[in-house]
Amino acid sequence: MTRYYTDAELNAELRSKGYFRLYAYQNQFEFLAVILEHFFETPKQFRKEHPELFVIVNNMLNFKEYLVEDSF
């Protein structure tokens, strides 16, 4: 997941979509905090906007029910 913060191309893609608050890009800790907030607060939108990152966070947390389409 850190590559989304450190890789300039991936980071620019995230910024261009405008889904995450700009504060997420202050440092890697805020990045993780904001991503986790969005994962739990708006999982449908997160999955739609950033499906690959959503799966990474889902697997990191071992939160299997979000992988099932009907659980939304």
C-alpha positions, -999 to +999 in steps of 0.1 A: +000+000+000+029+024+006+035+025-031+003+045-035+019+071-013+055+069-026+050+063-063+045+097-080+023+083-108+000+064-084-001+093-060-010+117-088-038+094-099-053+094-064-051+131-061-067+137-095-098+117-086-103+139-055-118+111-034-094+114-005-090+146+015-058+165+006-047+161+042-040+124+033-010+135+014+008+153+042+027+122+053+024+084+052+007+082+086-021+106+076-024+087+043-030+055+061-054+071+085-075+088+058-076+056+037-088+036+067-115+062+074-128+060+039-127+022+039-151+021+069-171+053+062-178+049+025-168+014+014-190+014-017-176+046-031-140+036-021-144+003-040-158+021-070-132+048-071-101+027-062-108-010-066-072-022-064-064-001-033-097-012-017-087-049-021-053-041-006-068-025+025-095-052+027-068-079+027-046-060+051-075-058+076-087-093+068-121-078+064-136-105+041-172-094+041-164-063+020-153-086-009-188-100-012-208-078-035-241-083-016-227-071+017-230-035+006 
